[in-house]
Amino acid sequence: MTTLGTDDHHRLATPATHEHGWLVESSHAVSTGRILYVRCAECGVRRVDHQDHRRRPPEPLSRELPGRPARTRG
């Protein structure tokens, strides 16, 4: 078994690593539920999800695609 050293841990935990906060930009109904087009509120990464029932969490259909971070008003 391989263990991570201190240097490896710092290399893996970069500032760009975060838990995405997905915002639904648009969606539409399909016969198996809904297709959701989502964007991370922090880094702008986009993804397409499928939600088979409104009370269940969506599951990713696509890989994460690069995007631009949302602009802040000010």
C-alpha positions in Angstrom: 0.0 0.0 0.0 1.3 3.5 -0.8 0.9 6.3 1.7 1.1 10.0 0.9 3.9 12.0 2.4 3.5 15.6 3.6 4.8 16.9 0.2 2.3 14.8 -1.7 -0.6 16.1 0.4 0.3 19.7 -0.3 0.5 19.0 -4.0 -2.9 17.4 -4.1 -4.6 20.1 -2.0 -4.2 23.0 -4.3 -6.2 26.2 -4.0 -8.1 25.3 -7.2 -9.5 22.2 -5.5 -12.9 22.8 -4.0 -16.4 21.3 -3.7 -18.5 22.6 -6.5 -21.7 24.5 -5.7 -23.8 23.7 -8.7 -26.3 26.3 -10.0 -28.9 25.2 -12.6 -28.7 27.5 -15.7 -31.5 25.7 -17.5 -33.3 22.4 -17.7 -35.9 20.5 -19.7 -38.1 17.5 -19.2 -37.3 14.2 -20.9 -39.2 10.9 -20.6 -36.8 9.7 -17.9 -36.9 12.9 -15.7 -35.1 16.2 -16.3 -31.8 17.2 -17.9 -30.1 20.0 -16.0 -27.4 22.3 -17.4 -25.4 23.3 -14.3 -22.5 25.7 -13.6 -20.2 25.9 -10.5 -20.9 29.2 -8.8 -17.2 29.6 -7.8 -15.1 28.4 -10.7 -17.5 28.4 -13.6 -17.0 24.7 -14.6 -20.1 23.4 -16.4 -21.7 19.9 -16.5 -24.9 18.2 -17.7 -26.9 16.2 -15.1 -29.9 13.9 -15.2 -32.4 13.9 -12.4 -34.9 10.9 -12.6 -37.1 12.2 -9.8 -37.4 15.6 -8.2 -36.7 14.2 -4.7 -33.5 12.5 -5.8 -30.2 14.2 -6.4 -29.1 14.6 -10.0 -26.3 12.4 -11.5 -23.7 13.7 -13.9 -24.2 12.8 -17.6 -21.1 14.6 -18.8 -17.6 15.3 -17.6 -16.8 18.7 -16.1 -16.1 21.2 -18.8 -14.0 24.4 -18.3 -15.9 27.6 -17.9 -15.4 31.1 -16.7 -16.1 32.1 -13.1 -19.3 34.1 -12.7 -18.8 37.9 -12.8 -19.4 39.7 -9.6 -21.4 43.0 -9.7 -19.8 45.9 -8.1 
